């Protein structure tokens, strides 16, 4: 039986914000706690505290700043995070440092060396690719090769790396030349006790009807659902163009859940003439997501990044929803042959794939049921927790033997 570890997680983000990497951090911490380990999370001053997790925060910045994407303010907040991590580590005395995102790995490296403990890095995608996606970095500019080399150096610091997909693991070994034994695929997982197909009982149906009424969705109108960040690089613009094509032909309603830029995309929906058929509920608490996803018969994932994970797809799968996505390696890894794919960035093809499912409800239900079964078999957090423990055990043994 593995020993009980004290794990210091470094999360350079405003944890908890109910989306993306935050959900992975949350579920990793929860499964480790369930398995008997002590987890302390060091994070930014903003974010939502969760009663079942031990969270400590840095001092706040004296001005407001945008959490989504890279920014110069992050440099200052990361310095504060580093000081906080050192202060907490001295009293917590962790067996391991588990760092999220590249900034966390950089801070964690200095801390792990100081404490002489192993460093684990949770890799969520290429740092330079994310900067390019956010238009923070010009891929042809003079800074790109400098930052690419910096990213390569950071990727080589940890004693072990978790990636959320095989595609990300290949990126590390092939593009950044990280030794394969250091790279471990820890797929994003899903809590299937939280995310499950809607029950056909009176209480559940009444709650769904209440949401439909709030969004002014007529009883005879079927729903396509999306949840995630709203931005160009997340495919939101392409999704709205695809929605317009679908709405031209069918009595469909799109529920596009997420943030930021809600007002911008509401305006875009009006420009496309589909404002009355597209709802933007905004940001949801994580615990409310299953009910909102239960509105949908089809789920969509228009993300166009080839390197970032897309954990929301697992929530769709666990809910028993068929998924239309762009044809990317990470999507095929999650969905396999059960995915309904369109060529990358092609709004018309994306719309056609939605329509194909729309017009064949029996096929859509069959795909959804098969995806639910796949999520239960492959992507449970119980299985993921055991993989984390395996890596922790190997590293602590190597550390005790003087091999780290």
C-alpha positions as CSV (number, residue, x, y, z in Angstrom):
1,X,0.0,0.0,0.0
2,X,1.5,3.4,-0.9
3,X,2.5,5.7,1.9
4,X,0.6,8.8,2.7
5,X,2.2,11.9,1.1
6,X,2.2,15.6,1.8
7,X,1.8,17.2,-1.6
8,X,2.3,20.9,-2.2
9,X,0.4,21.9,-5.3
10,X,1.5,25.2,-7.0
11,X,-1.4,26.6,-9.1
12,X,-0.5,29.8,-10.9
13,X,-4.1,30.7,-11.7
14,X,-7.1,32.1,-9.8
15,X,-8.2,28.8,-8.5
16,X,-11.1,27.9,-8.4
17,X,-12.8,29.4,-11.5
18,X,-15.0,26.4,-12.6
19,X,-13.3,25.7,-16.0
20,X,-10.4,24.2,-17.8
21,X,-7.2,23.5,-15.9
22,X,-9.0,24.5,-12.7
23,X,-11.2,21.4,-12.9
24,X,-8.2,19.1,-13.3
25,X,-6.5,20.7,-10.3
26,X,-9.7,20.3,-8.3
27,X,-10.3,16.6,-9.2
28,X,-6.6,15.7,-8.7
29,X,-6.6,17.2,-5.3
30,X,-9.9,15.5,-4.4
31,X,-8.9,12.1,-5.5
32,X,-5.5,12.4,-3.7
33,X,-7.3,13.4,-0.5
34,X,-9.8,10.5,-1.0
35,X,-6.8,8.2,-1.2
36,X,-5.4,9.4,2.1
37,X,-2.9,12.1,1.1
38,X,-2.6,15.6,2.4
39,X,-2.8,18.2,-0.3
40,X,-2.1,22.0,0.1
41,X,-2.8,24.3,-2.9
42,X,-0.9,27.6,-3.3
43,X,-2.6,29.9,-5.7
44,X,-3.5,33.5,-6.7
45,X,-5.5,35.9,-4.5
46,X,-8.7,35.6,-6.7
47,X,-10.8,32.5,-7.0
48,X,-13.4,30.6,-5.2
49,X,-12.5,28.7,-1.9
50,X,-13.8,25.2,-1.6
51,X,-14.6,23.8,1.8
52,X,-13.1,20.4,1.2
53,X,-9.7,21.7,0.0
54,X,-6.7,23.3,1.8
55,X,-6.0,26.5,-0.2
56,X,-3.6,29.3,0.6
57,X,-3.4,32.5,-1.5
58,X,-0.9,35.2,-2.2
59,X,-1.5,38.8,-1.3
60,X,-3.8,40.6,-3.8
61,X,-2.6,43.0,-6.5
62,X,-3.6,46.7,-6.0
63,X,-5.4,46.8,-9.4
64,X,-7.7,44.6,-11.4
65,X,-6.3,42.3,-14.1
66,X,-7.6,39.8,-16.6
67,X,-7.0,36.2,-15.5
68,X,-7.6,34.7,-19.0
69,X,-4.4,34.4,-21.0
70,X,-0.9,35.7,-20.6
71,X,-0.4,39.3,-19.3
72,X,2.5,41.3,-17.9
73,X,0.7,41.5,-14.5
74,X,1.2,37.7,-14.2
75,X,4.9,38.3,-13.8
76,X,4.3,40.2,-10.5
77,X,1.7,37.8,-9.2
78,X,4.0,34.9,-10.0
79,X,6.7,36.5,-7.9
80,X,4.2,36.8,-5.0
81,X,3.2,33.2,-5.6
82,X,6.9,32.1,-5.3
83,X,7.4,33.8,-2.0
84,X,4.1,32.4,-0.7
85,X,5.1,28.8,-1.8
86,X,8.5,29.1,0.0
87,X,6.8,30.3,3.2
88,X,4.2,27.6,3.2
89,X,6.6,24.8,2.3
90,X,8.8,25.5,5.3
91,X,6.0,24.7,7.7
92,X,4.1,22.1,5.5
93,X,7.3,20.1,4.7
94,X,6.0,18.3,1.6
95,X,7.2,15.0,0.3
96,X,6.6,16.3,-3.3
97,X,6.0,19.4,-5.2
98,X,3.2,19.0,-7.8
99,X,3.3,22.1,-10.1
100,X,0.6,23.1,-12.6
101,X,1.3,25.1,-15.7
102,X,4.8,26.3,-16.8
103,X,5.0,29.2,-14.3
104,X,4.3,26.6,-11.5
105,X,7.0,24.3,-12.8
106,X,9.5,27.2,-12.8
107,X,8.6,28.2,-9.2
108,X,8.4,24.5,-8.2
109,X,11.9,23.8,-9.5
110,X,13.6,26.3,-7.2
111,X,11.4,25.1,-4.3
112,X,12.1,21.4,-4.9
113,X,15.8,22.0,-5.1
114,X,15.7,24.0,-1.9
115,X,13.7,21.2,-0.1
116,X,15.4,18.4,-1.9
117,X,12.2,16.7,-2.9
118,X,10.9,15.6,-6.3
119,X,9.1,17.9,-8.7
120,X,6.1,16.8,-10.7
121,X,4.8,19.0,-13.5
122,X,1.2,18.9,-14.8
123,X,1.6,19.9,-18.4
124,X,-1.5,21.5,-19.9
125,X,-0.1,22.5,-23.3
126,X,2.7,24.4,-24.9
127,X,3.4,27.8,-23.3
128,X,4.5,29.5,-26.5
129,X,1.6,28.0,-28.5
130,X,-0.8,29.4,-25.9
131,X,0.8,32.8,-26.2
132,X,0.4,32.7,-29.9
133,X,-3.2,31.6,-29.6
134,X,-3.9,34.6,-27.3
135,X,-2.1,36.9,-29.8
136,X,0.3,37.8,-27.0
137,X,3.3,36.5,-29.0
138,X,4.1,36.8,-32.7
139,X,5.3,33.4,-34.0
140,X,7.6,35.2,-36.5
141,X,8.9,37.8,-34.0
142,X,12.3,37.9,-32.4
143,X,10.9,36.9,-29.0
144,X,9.4,33.6,-30.2
145,X,12.7,31.6,-30.4
146,X,13.8,33.0,-27.0
147,X,10.6,32.0,-25.3
148,X,10.6,28.6,-27.0
149,X,14.0,27.9,-25.6
150,X,12.8,29.1,-22.2
151,X,9.8,26.7,-22.5
152,X,12.1,23.8,-23.5
153,X,14.3,24.5,-20.4
154,X,11.3,24.6,-18.1
155,X,10.0,21.3,-19.5
156,X,13.3,19.6,-18.7
157,X,13.3,20.7,-15.0
158,X,10.8,18.2,-13.5
159,X,11.6,14.7,-12.4
160,X,8.3,13.6,-13.9
161,X,5.6,15.2,-16.1
162,X,1.9,14.4,-16.4
163,X,0.3,15.1,-19.7
164,X,-3.5,15.0,-20.3
165,X,-3.2,13.3,-23.6
166,X,-0.9,11.1,-25.7
167,X,-0.7,14.0,-28.2
168,X,0.8,16.2,-25.5
169,X,3.2,13.5,-24.5
170,X,4.4,13.2,-28.2
171,X,4.8,17.0,-28.3
172,X,7.1,16.9,-25.3
173,X,9.2,14.0,-26.5
174,X,9.3,15.0,-30.2
175,X,9.3,18.8,-30.2
176,X,10.9,19.6,-26.8
177,X,13.1,16.4,-26.7
178,X,12.1,15.4,-23.2
179,X,13.2,11.9,-22.2
180,X,10.3,9.6,-22.6
181,X,10.6,7.9,-19.2
182,X,9.9,11.2,-17.5
183,X,6.6,11.7,-19.4
184,X,3.4,10.0,-18.1
185,X,0.0,10.3,-19.7
186,X,-2.5,11.1,-17.0
187,X,-5.6,11.6,-19.1
188,X,-8.2,14.1,-18.0
189,X,-10.8,12.2,-16.1
190,X,-14.4,12.7,-15.2
191,X,-16.5,12.2,-12.0
192,X,-19.2,10.0,-13.4
193,X,-21.1,10.2,-10.1
194,X,-21.6,14.0,-10.8
195,X,-21.9,13.9,-14.6
196,X,-24.5,11.4,-15.8
197,X,-27.4,11.4,-18.2
198,X,-30.5,13.2,-16.9
199,X,-32.9,11.0,-15.0
200,X,-36.4,11.0,-16.4
201,X,-38.1,11.7,-13.1
202,X,-40.5,14.5,-12.3
203,X,-38.0,16.5,-10.2
204,X,-35.2,16.5,-12.8
205,X,-37.6,17.2,-15.7
206,X,-39.1,20.2,-13.7
207,X,-35.6,21.6,-13.2
208,X,-34.8,21.3,-16.9
209,X,-38.1,22.9,-17.8
210,X,-37.3,25.8,-15.5
211,X,-34.0,26.4,-17.3
212,X,-35.7,26.2,-20.6
213,X,-38.2,28.8,-19.5
214,X,-35.5,31.1,-18.1
215,X,-33.8,31.0,-21.5
216,X,-37.1,31.4,-23.5
217,X,-36.6,28.1,-25.3
218,X,-40.0,26.7,-26.5
219,X,-40.9,23.1,-25.5
220,X,-40.6,21.9,-29.1
221,X,-37.1,23.3,-29.8
222,X,-34.2,20.9,-29.4
223,X,-30.9,22.1,-27.9
224,X,-27.2,22.0,-28.8
225,X,-24.9,22.8,-25.9
226,X,-21.4,24.1,-25.4
227,X,-19.5,25.0,-22.3
228,X,-16.0,26.6,-22.1
229,X,-14.1,29.8,-22.6
230,X,-15.5,32.2,-25.2
231,X,-12.8,33.5,-27.5
232,X,-11.5,33.3,-31.1
233,X,-8.8,30.7,-30.3
234,X,-11.5,28.6,-28.6
235,X,-13.5,28.5,-31.8
236,X,-16.4,30.6,-30.6
237,X,-16.6,32.7,-33.8
238,X,-16.6,29.5,-35.9
239,X,-19.2,28.0,-33.7
240,X,-21.6,30.9,-34.2
241,X,-21.2,30.7,-37.9
242,X,-22.0,27.0,-37.8
243,X,-25.0,27.7,-35.5
244,X,-26.3,30.2,-38.1
245,X,-26.1,27.4,-40.8
246,X,-27.9,25.0,-38.6
247,X,-30.6,27.4,-37.5
248,X,-31.3,28.2,-41.2
249,X,-32.4,24.6,-41.7
250,X,-33.8,23.3,-38.3
251,X,-35.7,24.4,-35.2
252,X,-32.5,24.4,-33.1
253,X,-31.4,26.4,-30.1
254,X,-27.8,26.8,-29.0
255,X,-26.9,27.2,-25.3
256,X,-23.3,28.6,-25.2
257,X,-22.2,28.5,-21.6
258,X,-19.0,30.3,-20.5
259,X,-17.0,33.5,-20.3
260,X,-15.4,36.0,-21.0
261,X,-16.6,38.1,-23.9
262,X,-20.3,37.3,-23.5
263,X,-21.4,40.8,-24.7
264,X,-19.2,40.6,-27.8
265,X,-20.7,37.2,-28.8
266,X,-24.2,38.4,-28.0
267,X,-23.6,41.2,-30.4
268,X,-22.2,38.8,-33.0
269,X,-25.3,36.6,-32.7
270,X,-27.5,39.6,-33.4
271,X,-25.4,40.5,-36.4
272,X,-25.9,37.0,-37.7
273,X,-29.6,37.2,-37.1
274,X,-29.7,34.3,-34.6
275,X,-29.9,36.2,-31.3
276,X,-33.3,34.7,-30.4
277,X,-31.9,31.1,-31.0
278,X,-28.7,31.4,-29.0
279,X,-28.4,31.8,-25.3
280,X,-25.4,32.9,-23.3
281,X,-25.9,32.0,-19.7
282,X,-22.4,33.2,-18.8
283,X,-20.3,31.6,-16.1
284,X,-21.6,28.7,-14.1
285,X,-20.5,27.1,-10.8
286,X,-18.9,23.7,-11.5
287,X,-21.5,22.0,-9.5
288,X,-24.3,23.5,-11.7
289,X,-22.8,22.3,-15.0
290,X,-24.4,18.8,-15.1
291,X,-28.0,20.3,-15.0
292,X,-27.2,22.8,-17.7
293,X,-25.6,20.1,-19.9
294,X,-28.8,18.1,-19.5
295,X,-30.6,20.7,-21.6
296,X,-28.7,19.4,-24.7
297,X,-29.2,16.6,-27.1
298,X,-25.9,17.3,-28.9
299,X,-22.6,18.8,-27.5
300,X,-20.0,20.7,-29.5
301,X,-16.3,21.4,-29.0
302,X,-15.0,23.9,-31.5
303,X,-11.6,24.3,-29.9
304,X,-8.9,24.6,-32.6
305,X,-5.7,24.3,-30.5
306,X,-3.7,21.2,-31.4
307,X,-1.8,21.2,-28.1
308,X,-4.3,22.1,-25.3
309,X,-6.4,19.5,-23.6
310,X,-10.2,19.7,-23.7
311,X,-11.4,18.1,-20.5
312,X,-15.0,19.3,-21.0
313,X,-15.4,16.6,-23.7
314,X,-15.2,14.0,-20.9
315,X,-18.1,15.8,-19.2
316,X,-20.1,15.6,-22.4
317,X,-19.2,11.9,-22.7
318,X,-20.3,11.1,-19.1
319,X,-23.6,12.9,-19.7
320,X,-24.2,10.6,-22.7
321,X,-24.1,13.4,-25.3
322,X,-22.8,12.8,-28.8
323,X,-20.0,15.2,-29.6
324,X,-19.2,17.2,-32.8
325,X,-15.6,18.4,-32.8
326,X,-12.8,19.5,-35.1
327,X,-10.6,16.6,-36.3
328,X,-7.6,17.0,-33.9
329,X,-5.4,14.2,-32.3
330,X,-6.6,15.2,-28.8
331,X,-10.2,14.8,-29.8
332,X,-9.6,11.4,-31.4
333,X,-7.8,10.3,-28.3
334,X,-10.9,11.2,-26.2
335,X,-13.7,10.2,-28.6
336,X,-12.0,7.6,-30.8
337,X,-14.3,6.4,-33.6
338,X,-17.3,7.7,-31.7
339,X,-16.5,11.3,-32.4
340,X,-18.3,13.2,-35.1
341,X,-15.5,15.2,-36.8
342,X,-15.2,18.3,-39.1
343,X,-12.1,19.6,-40.8
344,X,-10.3,22.1,-38.6
345,X,-11.8,25.6,-38.8
346,X,-14.5,24.7,-41.4
347,X,-17.8,26.2,-40.0
348,X,-19.9,24.8,-42.9
349,X,-18.6,21.2,-42.3
350,X,-19.1,21.6,-38.6
351,X,-22.7,22.6,-39.2
352,X,-23.2,19.7,-41.5
353,X,-22.0,17.3,-38.9
354,X,-24.4,18.8,-36.3
355,X,-27.3,18.5,-38.8
356,X,-26.4,14.8,-39.5
357,X,-26.8,14.0,-35.8
358,X,-29.8,16.2,-35.5
359,X,-31.6,14.3,-38.3
360,X,-30.8,10.9,-36.9
361,X,-31.8,11.0,-33.2
362,X,-31.4,7.2,-32.8
363,X,-27.8,7.3,-34.0
364,X,-27.2,10.3,-31.7
365,X,-28.5,8.4,-28.7
366,X,-26.5,5.3,-29.6
367,X,-23.3,7.4,-29.9
368,X,-24.0,9.1,-26.6
369,X,-24.5,5.9,-24.7
370,X,-21.3,4.4,-26.1
371,X,-19.4,7.6,-25.1
372,X,-20.8,7.3,-21.6
373,X,-19.5,3.7,-21.4
374,X,-16.1,4.8,-22.7
375,X,-15.8,7.5,-20.1
376,X,-16.7,5.0,-17.3
377,X,-14.2,2.4,-18.6
378,X,-11.2,4.6,-19.3
379,X,-11.5,8.1,-17.7
380,X,-12.5,7.6,-14.1
381,X,-10.6,9.6,-11.4
382,X,-10.2,6.4,-9.3
383,X,-8.0,5.1,-12.1
384,X,-6.2,8.4,-12.5
385,X,-5.5,8.7,-8.8
386,X,-3.7,5.3,-8.8
387,X,-1.5,6.5,-11.7
388,X,-0.6,9.7,-9.7
389,X,0.3,7.5,-6.7
390,X,2.4,5.2,-8.9
391,X,4.5,8.1,-10.1
392,X,4.8,9.6,-6.6
393,X,5.9,6.3,-5.2
394,X,8.6,5.9,-7.8
395,X,9.9,9.4,-7.3
396,X,10.1,9.3,-3.5
397,X,11.9,5.9,-3.7
398,X,14.4,7.4,-6.1
399,X,14.8,10.4,-3.9
400,X,15.4,8.2,-0.8
401,X,18.0,6.2,-2.8
402,X,19.8,9.4,-3.9
403,X,18.9,9.1,-7.5
404,X,17.3,12.5,-7.6
